Amino acid sequence: MRFLSYDKVARLPVPELMKRVDAYVEKVKPGKTDRIEAAAVLGMVEPPKITVTRALELFWQIAEKDRTRGKDEDQVRRWKNPRKKAIANFVKVIEEISSDDLLDCSARNVGIS
């Protein structure tokens, strides 16, 4: 589920708003509530600092000159395309997540709590 600010959530058509609420309900265990998650569904949290897609945009700004020096336009395109596709596939399968989500996942995988 992508981030939406409160003002955008407030203007959603009812069916789209209900889709967001249903996605939250399906994610939460019966009898339990996650206030942070519920607030996020309603757009009442700060936007994520850096998303996966934004990280790629920042990567282009930082590394592109060094990584593409001496390459012609077609070579640069071929260098960028696999990276664009990898990010697009990741977002399609996992959804757009923030750098905080990635760190949380990484910490869980190595046993850090």
PLY file of the C-alpha trace (Angstrom):
ply
format ascii 1.0
element vertex 113
property float x
property float y
property float z
element edge 112
property int vertex1
property int vertex2
end_header
0.00 0.00 0.00
1.52 3.32 -1.00
1.81 6.28 1.32
-0.87 8.92 1.09
-1.09 12.05 3.21
-4.18 12.74 5.30
-5.55 15.31 2.86
-5.31 12.81 0.00
-6.86 9.99 2.04
-9.72 12.32 2.99
-10.47 12.92 -0.69
-10.41 9.26 -1.73
-13.61 7.77 -3.10
-15.25 5.53 -0.51
-14.41 2.27 -2.37
-10.69 3.17 -2.43
-10.74 4.17 1.22
-12.41 0.87 2.10
-9.73 -0.98 0.11
-7.08 0.64 2.34
-9.01 -0.27 5.49
-9.60 -3.85 4.27
-5.88 -4.25 3.53
-5.14 -3.19 7.11
-7.78 -5.53 8.56
-6.39 -8.48 6.57
-2.88 -7.75 7.83
-3.75 -7.48 11.54
-4.37 -10.55 13.65
-7.93 -10.92 14.98
-8.41 -9.12 18.27
-5.21 -7.10 17.87
-4.75 -3.57 16.65
-1.66 -1.79 15.45
-2.16 1.91 16.08
0.82 2.94 13.98
-0.34 0.87 11.05
-3.91 2.15 11.41
-2.67 5.74 11.50
-0.61 5.09 8.37
-3.64 3.72 6.52
-5.46 6.96 7.28
-2.50 9.12 6.25
-1.78 10.38 9.73
1.94 9.59 9.89
4.97 11.32 8.45
5.86 10.29 4.91
8.71 7.80 4.61
12.12 9.40 4.38
13.42 7.47 1.38
11.49 4.86 -0.59
13.07 2.18 -2.77
12.18 4.13 -5.91
13.53 7.37 -4.45
16.74 5.56 -3.49
17.28 4.68 -7.15
16.72 8.32 -8.14
19.30 9.37 -5.56
21.67 6.68 -6.79
21.46 8.12 -10.31
22.36 11.56 -8.97
25.28 10.32 -6.88
26.84 7.47 -8.84
25.82 7.90 -12.45
28.71 10.14 -13.49
31.32 7.78 -12.10
29.62 4.62 -13.32
28.89 5.89 -16.82
32.02 7.87 -17.60
33.13 7.10 -21.14
29.90 5.32 -22.08
27.76 6.44 -25.00
24.01 7.00 -24.68
23.12 3.41 -25.58
25.62 1.97 -23.11
24.23 4.20 -20.35
20.71 3.06 -21.22
21.80 -0.60 -21.07
23.56 0.05 -17.76
20.45 1.69 -16.25
17.76 -0.68 -17.54
18.52 -3.75 -15.36
18.58 -1.52 -12.28
15.28 0.12 -13.22
13.74 -3.28 -13.90
14.99 -4.71 -10.60
13.46 -1.84 -8.63
10.20 -2.00 -10.61
9.95 -5.77 -9.99
10.74 -5.33 -6.30
8.03 -2.67 -5.91
5.56 -4.78 -7.87
6.12 -7.85 -5.67
6.82 -6.31 -2.26
5.28 -2.81 -2.69
6.95 0.54 -2.23
8.72 0.51 1.12
10.91 2.95 2.97
14.50 2.65 4.02
13.23 2.20 7.60
11.27 -0.88 6.48
14.39 -2.30 4.83
16.42 -1.79 7.99
13.69 -3.41 10.11
13.61 -6.41 7.79
17.39 -6.66 7.77
17.54 -6.50 11.55
14.98 -9.30 11.86
16.89 -11.50 9.42
20.09 -11.25 11.42
18.36 -11.65 14.77
18.61 -8.06 15.99
15.56 -6.81 17.88
0 1
1 2
2 3
3 4
4 5
5 6
6 7
7 8
8 9
9 10
10 11
11 12
12 13
13 14
14 15
15 16
16 17
17 18
18 19
19 20
20 21
21 22
22 23
23 24
24 25
25 26
26 27
27 28
28 29
29 30
30 31
31 32
32 33
33 34
34 35
35 36
36 37
37 38
38 39
39 40
40 41
41 42
42 43
43 44
44 45
45 46
46 47
47 48
48 49
49 50
50 51
51 52
52 53
53 54
54 55
55 56
56 57
57 58
58 59
59 60
60 61
61 62
62 63
63 64
64 65
65 66
66 67
67 68
68 69
69 70
70 71
71 72
72 73
73 74
74 75
75 76
76 77
77 78
78 79
79 80
80 81
81 82
82 83
83 84
84 85
85 86
86 87
87 88
88 89
89 90
90 91
91 92
92 93
93 94
94 95
95 96
96 97
97 98
98 99
99 100
100 101
101 102
102 103
103 104
104 105
105 106
106 107
107 108
108 109
109 110
110 111
111 112
